[in-house]
Amino acid sequence: MRTGAIVRHMALIDLPEEFEALSQATVGAIRRAYEVNAERHDPSIGDDAVVFGIGIYRNSWFMLEEEIESLEHWASARPLGSLVITGAGLRVHVYRHGQNADVDLDSFRLDDERASETQRLIAVSNTLQMTLPGLEPPVEETGSIDHDLPELVVVHAGNAEDGCCGIWIGTPIASEEGTGSPWGWVEPLWLAEPGESGLSTTGPKAPRTPRHYELPEPAIALEHVVEVGTETK
């Protein structure tokens, strides 16, 4: 697979044709977020994996929202602080999971106690649609999730040295007692070549702020000032 190729097969190819524009925008925004944060990452001032992860989380959502503004058929919102993209009869959520392309996707679970209520409802919604098609579940069980729309989740992985390593998309489900795969299906949306950095080597890079020790020493010019009313001899 060549770097940057959008992978289309199996369940992914069954998505509406409008999803193609969103997939391109999603890959571009997420990869750009990794590039920006990798460029400014500085362990010498305390930057670590937590700092990097927070930057990716905030910047990728912001950049993706900007991309969506220019797309037809798609809109974004942040109900309860969670990014939700809607369009073409789908609801799409975006989360970071893992630091490289070898991440265990089955460890990304929205059906356990560590997940938020919003995340658990994503898995519940897909599970009910698969097992009880056409049956509207009770309101108290589902909260504010619209169960008429399939719930897709985009997960991405990467680190400050390699940038973005992989982006996947799938439908999380609530597996029985947290066992088995937490996905109805999951497929790669974009993968970096094995052994190759996910950071772009061509095209403009994000502006970099020089570190304080990289700045030239300022030249200070001193002038002798004679106060008004004084005489020099």
Rosetta silent file (secondary structure, phi, psi, omega in degrees, C-alpha in Angstrom):
SEQUENCE: MRTGAIVRHMALIDLPEEFEALSQATVGAIRRAYEVNAERHDPSIGDDAVVFGIGIYRNSWFMLEEEIESLEHWASARPLGSLVITGAGLRVHVYRHGQNADVDLDSFRLDDERASETQRLIAVSNTLQMTLPGLEPPVEETGSIDHDLPELVVVHAGNAEDGCCGIWIGTPIASEEGTGSPWGWVEPLWLAEPGESGLSTTGPKAPRTPRHYELPEPAIALEHVVEVGTETK
SCORE:     score description
SCORE:     0.000 S_00000001
   1 L     0.000  128.933 -178.804    0.000    0.000    0.000 S_00000001
   2 L   -79.213  150.674 -178.936    1.497    3.340   -0.912 S_00000001
   3 L   -60.406  134.678  176.311    1.725    6.053    1.737 S_00000001
   4 L    89.657   -3.848 -178.828   -1.315    8.296    1.810 S_00000001
   5 L   -74.309  139.042  174.395   -3.632    5.904   -0.019 S_00000001
   6 L   -85.911  120.955 -177.039   -7.227    5.750    1.192 S_00000001
   7 L   -83.789  124.614 -178.348   -8.102    2.102    1.773 S_00000001
   8 L  -128.679  107.465  175.713  -11.563    1.180    0.436 S_00000001
   9 L  -165.518  165.280  177.481  -12.863   -2.356    0.814 S_00000001
  10 H    53.579 -130.504 -174.434  -15.431   -4.536    2.587 S_00000001
  11 H   -63.018  -30.646 -178.883  -17.719   -2.577    4.938 S_00000001
  12 H   -62.730  -38.692 -176.841  -15.940    0.684    4.183 S_00000001
  13 H   -72.614  -14.308  178.952  -16.834    0.549    0.517 S_00000001
  14 H   -83.995   -6.258  179.485  -20.497    0.191    1.421 S_00000001
  15 L   -69.940  156.130 -179.543  -20.625    3.658    2.983 S_00000001
  16 L   -56.571  151.812 -177.353  -22.460    6.411    1.049 S_00000001
  17 L   -62.821  -23.769  177.742  -20.470    8.073   -1.718 S_00000001
  18 L   -64.900  -19.265 -178.573  -20.603   11.353    0.235 S_00000001
  19 H   -68.309  -23.402 -178.233  -18.259    9.757    2.767 S_00000001
  20 H   -56.863  -45.136  179.821  -15.341    9.975    0.327 S_00000001
  21 H   -63.900  -39.983  179.537  -15.038   13.747    0.830 S_00000001
  22 H   -68.046  -38.166  179.902  -15.195   13.347    4.597 S_00000001
  23 H   -62.968  -41.343  178.189  -12.582   10.585    4.578 S_00000001
  24 H   -64.544  -43.552  179.747  -10.138   12.788    2.671 S_00000001
  25 H   -64.976  -39.605 -179.124  -10.782   15.729    5.004 S_00000001
  26 H   -65.165  -47.650  178.472  -10.409   13.525    8.080 S_00000001
  27 H   -60.470  -44.809 -178.700   -7.095   12.030    6.987 S_00000001
  28 H   -63.627  -44.656 -177.944   -5.742   15.454    6.054 S_00000001
  29 H   -66.969  -43.697 -178.272   -6.784   17.156    9.298 S_00000001
  30 H   -66.937  -44.599  179.365   -5.501   14.392   11.574 S_00000001
  31 H   -63.722  -38.179  178.808   -2.155   14.088    9.805 S_00000001
  32 H   -65.610  -37.225  177.778   -1.724   17.860    9.890 S_00000001
  33 H   -62.657  -40.683  177.621   -2.401   17.898   13.646 S_00000001
  34 H   -65.490  -41.044 -179.004    0.355   15.330   14.168 S_00000001
  35 H   -63.360  -45.617 -179.274    2.782   17.324   12.016 S_00000001
  36 H   -61.527  -46.169 -177.071    2.140   20.576   13.895 S_00000001
  37 H   -73.353  -32.294  175.627    2.523   18.962   17.302 S_00000001
  38 H   -67.051  -36.870 -178.808    5.582   16.924   16.325 S_00000001
  39 H   -66.425  -37.533 -175.885    7.263   20.078   15.044 S_00000001
  40 H   -98.051    0.164 -179.592    6.763   22.011   18.271 S_00000001
  41 L   -66.787  129.024 -175.014    7.290   19.066   20.668 S_00000001
  42 L  -140.798   93.616  179.509   10.209   19.871   22.997 S_00000001
  43 H   -59.996  -23.034 -177.141   11.177   17.363   25.721 S_00000001
  44 H   -67.266  -15.583  176.881   13.806   19.829   27.021 S_00000001
  45 H  -114.440   17.141  174.338   11.010   21.929   28.532 S_00000001
  46 L   100.741    2.094  177.587    8.979   18.994   29.846 S_00000001
  47 L   -65.028  131.184  178.314    6.913   17.972   26.824 S_00000001
  48 L  -135.485 -167.630 -177.396    5.986   14.291   27.099 S_00000001
  49 H   -63.891  -31.732  178.934    3.462   11.838   25.670 S_00000001
  50 H   -67.596  -46.405  177.946    0.658   13.398   27.719 S_00000001
  51 H   -60.147  -44.387 -179.355    1.374   16.890   26.393 S_00000001
  52 H   -62.747  -44.356 -178.747    1.596   15.533   22.852 S_00000001
  53 H   -63.079  -40.516  179.061   -1.671   13.607   23.199 S_00000001
  54 H   -64.783  -41.668  178.326   -3.586   16.613   24.509 S_00000001
  55 H   -61.882  -42.240  178.176   -2.308   18.748   21.633 S_00000001
  56 H   -62.681  -45.589 -178.853   -3.394   16.125   19.091 S_00000001
  57 H   -58.155  -49.305 -176.798   -6.816   15.811   20.705 S_00000001
  58 H   -73.313  -45.288 -174.742   -7.555   19.539   20.679 S_00000001
  59 H   -70.993  -38.014 -178.704   -5.914   20.442   17.368 S_00000001
  60 H   -65.598  -39.466  177.494   -7.286   17.513   15.348 S_00000001
  61 H   -64.505  -45.419 -179.288  -10.861   18.347   16.330 S_00000001
  62 H   -62.093  -46.649 -178.376  -10.360   22.032   15.542 S_00000001
  63 H   -66.115  -36.160  179.016   -8.725   21.335   12.166 S_00000001
  64 H   -68.564  -39.861  176.927  -11.381   18.786   11.255 S_00000001
  65 H   -60.977  -39.162  177.026  -14.161   21.239   12.086 S_00000001
  66 H   -62.539  -41.745  178.966  -12.516   23.777    9.778 S_00000001
  67 H   -64.031  -41.003 -175.897  -12.414   21.206    6.971 S_00000001
  68 H   -65.519  -30.804  179.241  -16.064   20.256    7.482 S_00000001
  69 H   -58.053  -26.506 -178.072  -17.176   23.859    7.073 S_00000001
  70 L   -96.446    0.783 -177.578  -16.176   23.621    3.402 S_00000001
  71 L   -98.573  139.655  170.988  -17.861   20.256    2.773 S_00000001
  72 L   -78.885  151.469  173.842  -21.332   19.716    1.414 S_00000001
  73 L    76.377   -3.442 -175.547  -23.611   17.232    3.197 S_00000001
  74 L  -127.098  146.183  177.295  -21.594   17.332    6.444 S_00000001
  75 E  -144.513  157.997  179.504  -21.827   19.285    9.703 S_00000001
  76 E  -129.197  155.877  177.911  -20.113   19.099   13.096 S_00000001
  77 E  -154.148  167.668  179.006  -21.136   19.830   16.680 S_00000001
  78 L  -128.564   65.861  176.478  -19.806   19.258   20.205 S_00000001
  79 H   -67.792  130.681  179.747  -22.658   17.956   22.347 S_00000001
  80 H    55.971   31.184  176.768  -21.474   17.275   25.901 S_00000001
  81 H    73.806   15.372 -179.501  -17.943   18.186   24.826 S_00000001
  82 L  -118.020  128.349 -178.669  -17.665   15.347   22.307 S_00000001
  83 L   -69.073  127.464  177.434  -17.056   15.998   18.602 S_00000001
  84 E  -129.997  128.017  177.909  -19.833   14.567   16.434 S_00000001
  85 E  -110.482  127.253 -178.385  -19.885   14.767   12.629 S_00000001
  86 E  -123.083  147.810  177.631  -23.204   14.142   10.913 S_00000001
  87 E   158.809  156.230  176.941  -24.180   13.701    7.276 S_00000001
  88 L    53.724   32.770  178.935  -25.211   11.161    4.649 S_00000001
  89 L    73.607   21.378 -177.589  -27.219    9.278    7.268 S_00000001
  90 E  -129.549  156.238  168.119  -24.174    8.737    9.514 S_00000001
  91 E  -121.685  127.657 -174.829  -22.773    9.963   12.804 S_00000001
  92 E  -121.132  133.112  178.507  -18.975    9.992   13.009 S_00000001
  93 E  -119.364  153.425 -175.769  -16.846   10.335   16.167 S_00000001
  94 E  -130.191  127.827  179.045  -13.064   10.800   16.361 S_00000001
  95 E  -139.718  151.379  173.389  -10.713    9.507   19.080 S_00000001
  96 E   -93.032  139.594 -179.881   -6.979    8.964   19.535 S_00000001
  97 L  -152.493  107.297  176.243   -5.871    5.461   20.504 S_00000001
  98 L    94.930  167.529 -174.570   -2.293    4.256   20.651 S_00000001
  99 L  -118.947    1.871  177.463    1.105    5.533   19.599 S_00000001
 100 L  -157.303  175.355 -175.416    1.994    3.409   16.557 S_00000001
 101 L   -71.315  -11.616 -179.903    0.532    1.329   13.731 S_00000001
 102 L   -90.671   12.067 -177.952    0.818   -1.852   15.820 S_00000001
 103 L   -58.294  142.178  177.280   -1.841   -0.668   18.264 S_00000001
 104 L   -81.227  103.243 -177.384   -4.293   -3.340   19.422 S_00000001
 105 H   -65.998  -25.983  178.798   -7.583   -2.032   18.064 S_00000001
 106 H   -71.286  -11.254  176.094   -9.525   -4.524   20.171 S_00000001
 107 H   -84.970   -5.277  175.341   -8.286   -2.690   23.262 S_00000001
 108 L   -86.900  100.952 -173.913  -10.328    0.344   22.183 S_00000001
 109 L  -120.933  132.537  174.474  -13.549   -0.358   24.048 S_00000001
 110 L  -107.932   13.974 -175.527  -16.592    1.835   24.439 S_00000001
 111 L  -120.713   22.049  178.166  -18.444   -0.816   26.422 S_00000001
 112 L  -123.320 -178.703 -173.533  -16.533   -0.849   29.725 S_00000001
 113 L   -69.466  -17.246 -179.983  -16.388    1.213   32.909 S_00000001
 114 L   -78.880  -19.580 -178.577  -13.559    3.406   31.606 S_00000001
 115 L   -78.328  151.082  175.785  -15.702    4.825   28.788 S_00000001
 116 L   -74.838  168.205  178.753  -17.836    7.915   29.260 S_00000001
 117 H   -61.318  -40.437  178.157  -21.616    7.728   29.106 S_00000001
 118 H   -61.537  -42.594 -179.911  -21.542    9.299   25.637 S_00000001
 119 H   -66.235  -42.478 -179.929  -19.026    6.700   24.431 S_00000001
 120 H   -62.729  -35.340 -179.893  -20.980    3.768   25.866 S_00000001
 121 H   -66.950  -27.630  175.887  -24.119    4.981   24.096 S_00000001
 122 H   -62.115  -49.242  179.974  -22.283    4.797   20.765 S_00000001
 123 H   -65.698  -40.392  179.155  -21.653    1.085   21.256 S_00000001
 124 H   -62.105  -42.493 -178.507  -25.173    0.489   22.594 S_00000001
 125 H   -60.287  -48.163 -179.787  -26.720    2.231   19.595 S_00000001
 126 H   -64.930  -38.878 -179.692  -24.850    0.098   17.056 S_00000001
 127 H   -63.791  -43.185  179.806  -25.556   -3.096   18.989 S_00000001
 128 H   -65.486  -37.196  178.964  -29.296   -2.406   19.131 S_00000001
 129 H   -67.067  -32.638 -178.678  -29.398   -1.657   15.401 S_00000001
 130 H   -77.330  -35.318 -174.360  -27.643   -4.963   14.662 S_00000001
 131 H   -97.387  -27.994 -177.992  -29.778   -7.106   16.985 S_00000001
 132 L  -130.828   63.109 -176.749  -33.098   -5.263   16.960 S_00000001
 133 L   -59.681  131.604  176.827  -33.383   -3.534   13.567 S_00000001
 134 L    84.317   -3.308 -178.991  -36.264   -1.071   13.395 S_00000001
 135 L  -101.326  120.913 -179.763  -36.973   -1.228   17.134 S_00000001
 136 L   -80.690  119.534 -178.395  -36.622    2.076   18.979 S_00000001
 137 L   -73.706  162.693  179.776  -35.033    1.455   22.422 S_00000001
 138 L   -60.291  145.831 -177.924  -36.310    3.113   25.626 S_00000001
 139 H   -62.560  -40.937 -176.584  -35.252    6.734   26.147 S_00000001
 140 H   -65.455  -20.395 -179.790  -33.865    6.095   29.642 S_00000001
 141 H   -87.082  -24.829 -169.763  -31.510    3.462   28.194 S_00000001
 142 H  -112.692  -10.545 -179.001  -30.164    5.492   25.316 S_00000001
 143 L    64.038 -133.790 -173.457  -29.953    9.084   26.476 S_00000001
 144 L   -99.049    4.379 -178.396  -29.700   11.620   23.653 S_00000001
 145 L   -68.222  134.971  175.581  -28.233    9.351   20.946 S_00000001
 146 L   -85.001  107.260 -173.378  -30.239    9.252   17.710 S_00000001
 147 L   -81.272    1.185  174.660  -30.547    5.498   17.075 S_00000001
 148 L   -80.630  -12.747 -176.396  -31.749    5.953   13.508 S_00000001
 149 L  -110.518  130.150  174.628  -28.170    6.811   12.473 S_00000001
 150 L   -61.942  141.280 -178.985  -25.286    4.317   12.362 S_00000001
 151 E  -100.902  116.062  175.392  -22.442    5.342   14.675 S_00000001
 152 E  -106.075  146.756  176.818  -18.955    5.295   13.120 S_00000001
 153 E  -127.032  129.962  173.161  -15.760    5.924   15.065 S_00000001
 154 E   -98.298  126.929  173.972  -12.432    7.068   13.635 S_00000001
 155 E  -119.400  144.926 -179.174   -9.394    6.135   15.732 S_00000001
 156 E  -137.631  153.608 -177.283   -5.856    7.290   15.037 S_00000001
 157 E  -135.727  150.266  178.439   -2.421    6.498   16.458 S_00000001
 158 E   172.291  178.504 -178.831    0.950    8.204   16.343 S_00000001
 159 E  -149.806  173.947 -174.001    3.795    9.811   18.268 S_00000001
 160 L   -69.945  -25.719 -178.888    6.047   12.864   18.259 S_00000001
 161 L   -83.332  -40.646 -174.430    8.904   11.107   16.417 S_00000001
 162 L  -101.787  -13.021 -174.696    6.954    9.390   13.631 S_00000001
 163 E    75.904 -151.226 -179.731    3.865   11.587   13.378 S_00000001
 164 E   -74.284  129.888 -178.508    0.611    9.885   12.451 S_00000001
 165 E  -103.766  -27.595 -178.927    1.070    6.131   11.981 S_00000001
 166 E  -169.701  151.533  177.515   -2.449    5.004   11.177 S_00000001
 167 E  -135.475  128.686 -178.260   -6.117    5.978   10.943 S_00000001
 168 E  -126.435  160.768  176.416   -8.954    3.453   11.146 S_00000001
 169 E  -139.925  145.201  179.947  -12.736    3.577   10.995 S_00000001
 170 E  -170.363 -175.163  178.741  -15.358    1.147   12.209 S_00000001
 171 E  -116.234  105.053  177.589  -18.577    0.540   14.137 S_00000001
 172 E   -67.594  146.376  177.171  -18.039   -0.121   17.865 S_00000001
 173 L  -133.307  162.940  176.302  -20.459   -2.510   19.531 S_00000001
 174 L   -92.648  100.523  179.868  -21.193   -3.584   23.088 S_00000001
 175 L   -79.608  154.521 -174.670  -19.868   -7.129   23.274 S_00000001
 176 H   -62.920  121.178  177.953  -21.217   -9.470   25.929 S_00000001
 177 H    54.466   31.346  176.685  -19.487   -8.860   29.276 S_00000001
 178 H    69.082   16.379  179.680  -16.702   -6.998   27.507 S_00000001
 179 L  -102.754  163.251 -178.996  -15.443  -10.136   25.762 S_00000001
 180 L    75.653 -178.361 -179.152  -14.791  -10.638   22.080 S_00000001
 181 L   -70.892  137.202  177.056  -14.091   -7.883   19.571 S_00000001
 182 L   -83.806   11.710 -177.374  -15.571   -4.481   20.432 S_00000001
 183 E  -119.321  136.913  166.026  -16.076   -3.798   16.716 S_00000001
 184 E   -69.818  -41.316  169.571  -18.829   -4.799   14.335 S_00000001
 185 E  -160.464  152.204  175.389  -16.177   -4.064   11.711 S_00000001
 186 E  -150.262  135.407 -176.699  -13.042   -1.919   11.605 S_00000001
 187 E  -142.143  153.885  178.406  -10.792   -1.131    8.649 S_00000001
 188 E   -70.722  136.437  173.903   -7.828    1.134    7.918 S_00000001
 189 E   -96.429  -34.297  176.178   -8.651    4.502    6.438 S_00000001
 190 E  -157.646  139.139  176.986   -4.992    5.496    6.035 S_00000001
 191 E  -136.017  138.592  171.935   -1.691    3.820    6.998 S_00000001
 192 L   -73.617  151.237  176.431    1.899    5.037    6.837 S_00000001
 193 L   -60.755  141.591  176.495    4.300    2.762    5.006 S_00000001
 194 L   -55.560  129.625  179.499    6.055    0.295    7.360 S_00000001
 195 L    79.491    1.508 -178.124    9.294    1.850    8.577 S_00000001
 196 L  -113.574  138.791  179.277    8.383    5.236    7.108 S_00000001
 197 L   -66.910  143.177  176.083    7.545    8.338    9.100 S_00000001
 198 L   -81.328   -0.123  178.084    3.990    9.593    8.814 S_00000001
 199 L   -79.487  141.103  179.928    5.322   13.149    8.762 S_00000001
 200 L   -68.110  140.151  175.172    5.195   14.904    5.400 S_00000001
 201 L  -105.742   -5.472  177.680    8.516   15.429    3.670 S_00000001
 202 L  -127.221  162.678  178.674    7.092   17.731    1.019 S_00000001
 203 L    86.138  166.899 -177.498    4.921   20.794    1.124 S_00000001
 204 L   -66.374  142.049  176.082    4.920   23.701    3.568 S_00000001
 205 L   -98.565  160.213  178.122    5.569   22.972    7.211 S_00000001
 206 L   -65.318  143.105  178.791    3.864   24.658   10.114 S_00000001
 207 L   -59.323  136.539 -177.333    5.677   27.804   11.292 S_00000001
 208 L  -108.212  132.881  176.997    8.096   26.968   14.103 S_00000001
 209 L   -86.277  121.091 -178.814    8.735   29.249   17.045 S_00000001
 210 L   -61.734  145.081  173.674   12.492   29.393   17.782 S_00000001
 211 L   -71.462  160.356 -174.923   13.606   28.305   21.245 S_00000001
 212 H   -62.838  -33.009 -178.245   15.082   31.006   23.466 S_00000001
 213 H   -78.628   -8.066  178.095   18.599   29.571   23.134 S_00000001
 214 H   -93.758   -9.598 -178.603   18.339   29.693   19.334 S_00000001
 215 L   -79.005  142.432  177.513   17.683   33.432   19.224 S_00000001
 216 L   -68.645  150.368  177.341   20.625   35.766   18.483 S_00000001
 217 L   -66.103  134.383 -178.825   21.874   37.937   21.298 S_00000001
 218 L   -68.951  142.219  175.816   20.324   41.394   21.022 S_00000001
 219 L   -90.750  120.151 -176.703   22.610   44.264   20.061 S_00000001
 220 L  -108.601  118.952  179.028   22.184   47.078   22.569 S_00000001
 221 L   -94.176  126.694  179.619   23.332   50.546   21.519 S_00000001
 222 L  -102.780  134.734  178.804   24.314   52.876   24.402 S_00000001
 223 L  -124.537  143.250  175.811   24.123   56.645   23.977 S_00000001
 224 L   -84.560  122.146 -177.538   25.400   59.399   26.231 S_00000001
 225 L  -106.921  126.923  177.688   22.478   61.665   27.113 S_00000001
 226 L   -99.717  122.723 -178.692   23.105   65.228   28.236 S_00000001
 227 L   -68.269  145.743  178.329   20.399   66.633   30.463 S_00000001
 228 L   -65.044  133.726  177.593   18.865   69.953   29.419 S_00000001
 229 L    96.217   -4.250  177.639   20.303   72.867   31.362 S_00000001
 230 L  -100.814  155.898  179.155   23.663   71.274   32.064 S_00000001
 231 L  -116.443  145.821  173.979   26.946   72.393   30.568 S_00000001
 232 L  -105.496  142.746  179.906   29.823   70.308   29.439 S_00000001
 233 L  -119.104    0.000    0.000   33.383   71.486   29.917 S_00000001
